[in-house]
Amino acid sequence: MSTKKLKEIQKFLGELEKDETQSKVLSYAGAWSDIDDAVMEDLTDNLIANRQKNQRRFDQ
């Protein structure tokens, strides 16, 4: 197979992979749109403390 054909195939496969990745990322769009305001506030206010608490589990 010629080098030119191999490059075309490689480019085509790269585009397929890019489209698949983009679809996966976009599938999360709006996932948090209906979250309760109190829950979101709790998550953001306690983010650092929650991460530190979870990190300790891995260190032990």
Secondary structure as UniProt FT lines:
FT   HELIX           3..26
FT   TURN            27..34
FT   HELIX           37..45
FT   HELIX           47..59
//
